[in-house]
């Protein structure tokens, strides 16, 4: 059973940076894709950024140029570096992982990111 451990959220001022980390435990094979989604109250859960096994990345337009997703230092971990944060980035951020192209996704419990103006 795959379990995700998310860390690094918190509260910052606009313009500051945060780094989120996510580790997938329970599988020895490398992930097919890992990424982050976010959800604000009353809104849908939307893509932030994903990283594939080939190294390709995909970003939401709203975070391009400010956020960077990358592999972590250990197997099946990723990091999301978030720069120039704005209040619009305030949300619960969810890590997700898939171990096969058409496999099911596993989701983390979510981590709060709050940005004040």
C-alpha positions as CSV (number, residue, x, y, z in Angstrom):
1,X,0.0,0.0,0.0
2,X,1.4,3.3,-1.1
3,X,1.5,6.1,1.5
4,X,2.5,9.7,0.8
5,X,4.2,12.0,3.4
6,X,3.9,15.7,2.7
7,X,5.9,18.4,4.5
8,X,7.0,22.0,4.2
9,X,3.7,24.0,4.2
10,X,3.2,27.0,6.4
11,X,2.3,30.7,6.4
12,X,4.4,33.4,4.7
13,X,4.1,36.9,3.4
14,X,3.5,37.8,-0.2
15,X,6.7,37.6,-2.2
16,X,8.3,35.0,0.0
17,X,9.1,31.4,-0.8
18,X,8.2,27.9,0.5
19,X,9.3,24.4,-0.4
20,X,7.0,21.4,-0.3
21,X,8.3,17.9,-0.2
22,X,6.5,14.6,-0.8
23,X,7.7,11.1,-0.3
24,X,5.9,8.0,-1.5
25,X,6.5,4.9,0.6
26,X,5.4,1.3,0.0
27,X,6.7,0.7,-3.5
28,X,10.3,-0.1,-4.6
29,X,9.6,0.6,-8.2
30,X,10.1,4.2,-9.5
31,X,7.0,6.4,-9.9
32,X,5.4,7.0,-13.3
33,X,4.4,10.4,-12.3
34,X,4.3,12.5,-9.1
35,X,2.9,16.0,-8.6
36,X,1.0,18.6,-6.7
37,X,-2.6,19.8,-6.9
38,X,-4.2,22.5,-4.8
39,X,-7.6,23.3,-3.6
40,X,-9.0,26.5,-2.1
41,X,-12.3,26.6,-0.1
42,X,-15.3,26.3,-2.5
43,X,-13.1,25.6,-5.5
44,X,-12.0,22.5,-7.4
45,X,-8.8,20.7,-6.9
46,X,-6.5,22.0,-9.7
47,X,-3.1,21.0,-11.1
48,X,-0.1,22.8,-9.8
49,X,2.8,20.8,-11.3
50,X,3.7,17.3,-12.2
51,X,6.9,15.4,-12.9
52,X,7.0,12.2,-15.0
53,X,9.4,9.3,-14.9
54,X,11.1,10.7,-18.0
55,X,11.7,14.0,-16.3
56,X,9.2,16.0,-18.2
57,X,7.2,18.6,-16.2
58,X,3.9,20.2,-16.5
59,X,2.8,23.4,-14.8
60,X,-0.4,25.4,-14.3
61,X,-0.2,28.7,-16.2
62,X,-0.6,30.5,-12.9
63,X,2.6,29.2,-11.5
64,X,4.9,29.0,-14.5
65,X,8.1,30.9,-13.8
66,X,7.5,30.9,-10.1
67,X,7.3,27.2,-9.1
68,X,9.7,24.5,-9.8
69,X,9.1,20.8,-9.4
70,X,12.0,18.4,-9.1
71,X,13.1,15.0,-7.8
72,X,14.1,14.8,-4.2
73,X,17.3,13.3,-2.9
74,X,15.8,9.9,-2.2
75,X,13.8,7.4,-4.3
76,X,10.2,8.4,-5.0
77,X,10.4,11.9,-3.5
78,X,9.7,15.2,-5.1
79,X,10.0,18.8,-4.1
80,X,8.1,21.9,-5.2
81,X,9.9,25.1,-4.8
82,X,7.5,28.0,-4.7
83,X,8.8,31.5,-5.2
84,X,7.1,34.9,-5.4
85,X,4.1,33.6,-3.5
86,X,0.9,35.6,-3.7
87,X,-2.3,35.4,-1.6
88,X,-3.9,33.6,-4.6
89,X,-1.5,30.7,-3.9
90,X,-3.2,30.1,-0.6
91,X,-4.7,26.6,-0.6
92,X,-4.4,23.1,0.6
93,X,-1.7,21.4,-1.5
94,X,-2.1,17.7,-2.2
95,X,0.7,15.4,-3.4
96,X,-0.2,12.6,-5.8
97,X,1.6,9.6,-7.3
98,X,1.0,7.0,-10.0
99,X,3.2,4.0,-10.6
100,X,1.8,3.1,-14.0
101,X,0.6,5.2,-16.9
102,X,-3.0,3.8,-16.5
103,X,-2.7,3.0,-12.8
104,X,-4.7,4.6,-10.1
105,X,-3.5,7.7,-8.3
106,X,-2.7,7.8,-4.6
107,X,-3.3,11.1,-2.8
108,X,-1.7,12.6,0.3
109,X,-3.7,14.2,3.1
110,X,-2.9,17.7,2.0
111,X,-0.8,20.5,3.5
112,X,-1.8,24.1,4.1
113,X,0.0,26.9,2.4
114,X,-1.2,30.4,3.5
115,X,0.1,33.6,1.9
116,X,-0.8,37.0,3.4
117,X,-0.5,40.3,1.7
